[in-house]
Amino acid sequence: MNTTDDIDTIGVVGAGTMGHGIAQVAATSGYEVVMRDVEQDLVDEGMAGIVDSLSRFVDKDELGQDEADAARDRITGTTDLDALADCEFVVEAVLEDMDVKQDVFADLDEITPDDVVLATNTSTLSITSIASVTDRPENVVGLHFMNPVPLMEGVELVVGERTDPGVVELAHDLAESLGKTTWESDDKPGFVTNRILMPWLAEGIRAFDEGVASKEDIDRGMTLGTNVPMGPLTLADHIGLDICLDAMETLHAELGDRYQPPYLLKRKVEAGDLGKKTGNGFYDYED
Ligand SMILES: NC(=O)c1ccc[n+]([C@@H]2O[C@H](COP(=O)([O-])OP(=O)(O)OC[C@H]3O[C@@H](n4cnc5c(N)ncnc54)[C@H](O)[C@@H]3O)[C@@H](O)[C@H]2O)c1
């Protein structure tokens, strides 16, 4: 499998927050989609979420009713694992738990042809560890969509120890075919986004717990003071506090105490590289 032209049907494992978002975006981009969860109720909830989201795009005139109906019709919801057997690309979006993900990947490895790329939407777990239960680690890659998937443009592409460069290229192309823009990360805990985001959320939560300010003022301070669209407490709520805790526990186990002032920051200041005002910081502003 070399190009997105070889892909007609995308499998999505998990119909939760991320799974049904990925299924929706794949369907609105013209792919056939098979979305699988473990119980029919969960599949139905995922489908209802998709229908609701599509109708909001129609209300905003960003999608015609016909296009929304066609996208809905391209998605098959199922509890049957074997229904994924004919997919040409699969994205896994189940719970952030290594054992659960490895079970899913072992199953996918059994039922899909060897050349099918298996992508994981994990936020923090090692792509290499997930791939290790398969006989095709070269065809396993991280495709970390952002929440809410239909609205967020970015997708973090995570390259495992054994991921083939051709698979990285295919994953970039596939994400672009879904209207997304990618950046690449090595398979290090939390990748780029959560390695940096999670300590920020944790510090917001601690600041609230220690009475630094009300939750509203912490969120207001960070939005107005640092120009981010959402403060840490609001953003943690949007992500899901369980998802945040899982991510923080993984980062803590892998990286330890990350709250000391960074060594590099001290050296930069001692060197007089203070940022834009001196013409040099982490970037060069001298031109
Ligand atoms: N929520 C976020 O903001 C966010 C953002 C980026 C990435 N992620 C990652 O995406 C993944 C999914 O997160 P979520 O927020 O969608 O979780 P969620 O709890 O909303 O959904 C997970 C779904 O997976 C299903 N599931 C569990 N085992 C399964 C199996 N064997 N086969 C099929 N379905 C199965 C569950 O029934 C559930 O419906 C996690 O790895 C998470 O870290 C989440």
The ligand as an ORCA input file, in Angstrom:
! r2SCAN-3c Opt
* xyz 0 1
  N     -10.498     12.872     24.503
  C      -9.518     13.585     23.966
  O      -9.477     14.823     24.032
  C      -8.424     12.872     23.181
  C      -7.615     13.643     22.319
  C      -6.636     12.996     21.557
  C      -6.454     11.612     21.695
  N      -7.247     10.897     22.561
  C      -6.997      9.454     22.650
  O      -7.988      8.781     21.868
  C      -8.272      7.512     22.461
  C      -9.763      7.429     22.728
  O     -10.139      8.472     23.606
  P     -11.662      8.930     23.734
  O     -11.636     10.263     24.421
  O     -12.343      8.795     22.427
  O     -12.215      7.814     24.749
  P     -13.733      7.377     24.986
  O     -13.758      6.777     26.336
  O     -14.680      8.473     24.640
  O     -13.969      6.220     23.880
  C     -13.264      5.022     23.886
  C     -14.176      3.966     23.247
  O     -13.415      2.797     22.966
  C     -14.281      1.701     23.147
  N     -13.528      0.461     23.231
  C     -12.858     -0.064     24.273
  N     -12.305     -1.257     23.918
  C     -12.639     -1.477     22.615
  C     -12.379     -2.495     21.685
  N     -11.651     -3.566     22.020
  N     -12.910     -2.398     20.437
  C     -13.639     -1.322     20.096
  N     -13.923     -0.302     20.940
  C     -13.432     -0.380     22.183
  C     -15.048      2.065     24.410
  O     -16.217      1.270     24.534
  C     -15.347      3.546     24.160
  O     -16.563      3.743     23.478
  C      -7.393      7.396     23.698
  O      -6.217      6.722     23.362
  C      -7.109      8.854     24.040
  O      -5.909      9.005     24.766
  C      -8.231     11.498     23.289
*
